[in-house]
Structure formats: structure tokens, C-alpha cells
Amino acid sequence: KIKSTYLSVSRDVLPEIRAICIEEIGCWMQSYSTSFLTDSYLKYIGWTLHDKHREVRVKCVKALKGLYGNRDLTARLELFIGRFKVRRYSVAVEAVRLLILILKNMEGVLMDVDCESVYPIV
């Protein structure tokens, strides 16, 4: 029952509703990992990584940060990372390369403060 209800709400036309769903399922996965940290629920986070709205994708990444930040849970995420790593990694690398090109070729567009948030990641 929970899964079918979640599925219908997580596909809502309003991005705000989808963002709330992802945020909550991330909390459920941390709090009730036995029931919710499974491939059948992780796939919703994986699919949402491709949502057309930034707010939803950000909530998705924050949910993943909560899961990967807990060493007790990471072993249960192996299948997920195997399925979604390559796609996310390549997009992140290309985004950083784009920022480098903008920095080199468009003087004054990116300020030091803009770049400072990227430095620790790189």
C-alpha cells in the first residue's frame, strides 16, 4: 500500500510535491533502512536524478548524501551506485569542464566566490 501511494505521489505534476517525496523517502531510508533501503525504493531516487526540475534533483542528491554519509548503510547501496554512477559522474565531469571554459573564455562572468564552492569538490 505504501509503495503504490508513494509511486503515485512521487510522479505528481508539481515539482514541489516530487521534491517533498524524495526528501521524505530519503528520511525513511535512513530511519527505517530495513524496510525502505531496498532496490525497489532506491530506484525512485535513481529516476529522480533525471527530473527536469532542479529543486527535485537537489533534494535527490541531498537524500543520497544522507545515505552515503552513514557508513552503516553504504553496503546496501552497492547495486544503486553500480547502476547510476557512470551517468552521474560523467555529467559532473562535463559540468566542471564547462565551468573551466567559462572561466577561461568569459572574463568577469565567474567571480572567485563562484569558483570557491567547486574547488573542494575537484
C-alpha positions in Angstrom: 0.0 0.0 0.0 2.8 2.5 0.9 4.7 1.7 -2.3 1.7 2.3 -4.6 0.7 5.5 -2.7 4.3 6.8 -2.9 4.6 5.9 -6.5 1.5 8.0 -7.5 2.5 11.0 -5.4 6.2 10.9 -6.5 5.0 11.3 -10.1 2.9 14.4 -9.3 2.9 17.2 -11.9 4.1 19.7 -9.3 7.8 19.6 -8.8 7.3 20.8 -5.2 5.4 17.6 -4.4 8.0 15.4 -6.1 10.8 17.2 -4.1 9.0 16.6 -0.8 8.5 12.9 -1.8 12.2 12.4 -2.4 13.2 14.3 0.7 10.9 12.1 2.8 11.9 8.8 1.2 15.5 9.7 2.0 14.5 10.2 5.6 12.6 6.9 5.6 15.6 5.1 4.2 17.8 6.4 7.0 15.3 5.8 9.8 13.8 2.5 8.6 16.6 1.1 6.4 15.4 -2.5 6.8 12.1 -1.6 5.1 13.0 1.2 2.7 16.7 1.0 1.8 15.9 -1.5 -0.9 16.3 -1.6 -4.6 12.5 -1.2 -5.0 12.7 2.2 -3.3 16.1 3.3 -4.4 15.0 3.2 -8.0 12.8 6.2 -7.3 15.8 8.2 -6.2 17.7 7.0 -9.3 14.9 8.0 -11.6 14.6 11.4 -9.9 18.2 12.2 -10.6 16.9 12.9 -14.1 13.9 15.1 -13.1 13.6 18.2 -15.3 13.3 20.5 -12.2 16.4 21.5 -10.3 14.7 21.5 -6.9 13.8 17.9 -7.3 17.3 16.9 -8.4 18.8 18.8 -5.5 16.5 17.0 -2.9 17.6 13.7 -4.5 21.3 14.5 -4.1 20.7 15.6 -0.5 18.9 12.3 0.2 21.8 10.4 -1.3 24.3 12.4 0.8 22.4 11.4 3.9 22.6 7.7 2.9 26.2 7.7 1.8 27.2 9.7 4.9 26.2 6.8 7.1 28.8 4.0 6.8 26.4 1.5 8.2 24.1 2.0 5.2 26.7 2.2 2.3 27.0 -1.6 1.9 23.3 -1.7 1.0 23.9 0.9 -1.8 26.3 -1.1 -3.9 23.7 -2.0 -6.6 22.5 1.6 -6.7 25.9 3.1 -7.3 26.7 0.4 -9.8 23.6 1.4 -11.8 23.8 5.1 -11.6 27.5 6.0 -11.0 28.7 6.3 -14.6 25.8 8.5 -15.7 26.1 11.0 -12.8 29.9 11.0 -12.8 30.1 11.9 -16.5 27.6 14.7 -16.1 29.5 16.1 -13.1 32.8 16.0 -15.0 31.4 17.7 -18.0 29.8 20.4 -15.8 33.2 21.2 -14.2 34.8 21.3 -17.7 32.1 23.7 -18.8 32.9 26.0 -15.8 36.6 25.9 -16.6 35.8 27.0 -20.2 33.6 29.8 -18.9 36.3 30.9 -16.5 38.9 30.9 -19.2 36.9 32.5 -22.0 34.5 34.9 -20.4 36.4 37.3 -18.2 34.4 38.6 -15.3 31.4 36.2 -15.6 32.5 33.9 -12.7 33.9 35.5 -9.6 36.3 33.9 -7.1 33.4 33.3 -4.8 31.6 31.3 -7.5 34.6 29.1 -8.0 35.4 28.6 -4.3 32.4 26.2 -3.9 33.8 24.0 -6.7 37.4 23.8 -5.5 36.9 21.3 -2.7 34.9 19.0 -5.0 37.6 19.0 -7.6 
